[in-house]
Amino acid sequence: MRNVLPHQVIADSRFNSFHLLVFLWCFFAIGFDGFDIATYGIGLPLMMEDYGLTPVSAGAIGSYTLVGMMIGAFVLSALSDVIGRKKVLAICMLLFSVFSLLAGLAPNAQVFTIMRFIAGIGMGGLMPAVISLMTEYSPKKNRALTVAIMYCGYSIGSIAASLVGMYVMEHLGWRFLYWLGIIPLFTLPFFWKQFPESLSYHIVRKQGAAVASILNRIHPQGAYTAQDDFEYEAVQKRAEGTPVKKLFIQHRALSTFAFWAAVFSCLLMIYGLNTWLPKIMQGSGYGITSSLSFGLVLAVGQIGGSLLGGYLVEKVGHRVVLVTYFLLGSICFVCLSLTSSTALLYVLIAFGGACTVGTQNLINPYISEFYPREIRATGVGVSVGVGRIGAILAPVLIGLLLATNIAPQKAFMFFAIPCLLGSVAFLLVQERYGNFDHVRNERLALANKAAVAKS
């Protein structure tokens, strides 16, 4: 019987068809998450007319959806450590698919709000699940970049929603955007058959055949069998206790609070922009198609920021890149509130996308790698759940700001504040207490000590 370190096998592996399968399904799921989130802001101007909504009430509906997302992030991420991340991801896809369709069929704003709230529960649980799974199954060498590219699916979904809004919404109405949300439901049978469960889930339950099967797909030359010892005792010992409590022990408390503040800041900006950008640009004198084109540019900037950031993280580390992104974002939003040049507006909005969703795409793997593997889903889920408070506040705060009759473009100045808060938060993260998959180095150090002692 061999002693095998499963997560070290993954860390040392080369990207192959198995990794690609995990990547594509996570990319697909997060893509519809991005599509669904962008849909509200894109359809908002026409929906406000249809339902007779004021800016404050429209912002409140957006916030109710985000309350559902916060609940989903807390409940479903904790549940994933019990029933498995694959099952939770399937539940999330089912919830947001069915209830997005029902939201598009809602006869009034009250029913629409309820349907969006339930869909939000699914969307809230989805993000931590795909991040933890993609982080777990990515080779260590390019993990940050792989997760960042995967999360570009969110921006691709936003781009798709913007394009549908620009070329179809005026003819088919805002409801058509929500009807498209049913598509993931039809893919669930294929997802269930193809997608692997979390490796940690199988190890904790001593399901050696399942662990060996997955590892043989990742590293066929290993010829792993169910009789191998896959760190069962060590993993089970680490899995003991309450996952949430573990976020605050072993010198992690300050970093946990810092992560919460950073995600709060980032989601405040993301959902404020997603909800109100088309309306702000319409209020600044742009037509509906032109205002939606700004959303398209925002999503392109998000992709660029994610890819560049993922590359830079491999060179200089997460914290340097994240602090820099936040500081540049604060400058960008101040400039957005002051410029009158259309060309410069497009450039700055793309830059804003890079410094918001692009930043969040890098925050997620940073948090995931900071915590030990057995509490990664909980660490990301709770951070995103607390951060959803910022997402909940954003639509209402910007709605109240616009209701004061200030020049709509001046609202961009507001986003500079969370940028500065986020940069300070990351300076407080104590990286020396993070996990960062130092398993092999620790084992080698112990082995060397043992060898020296014997000699």
Disulfide bonds with the S-S distance in Angstrom:
none
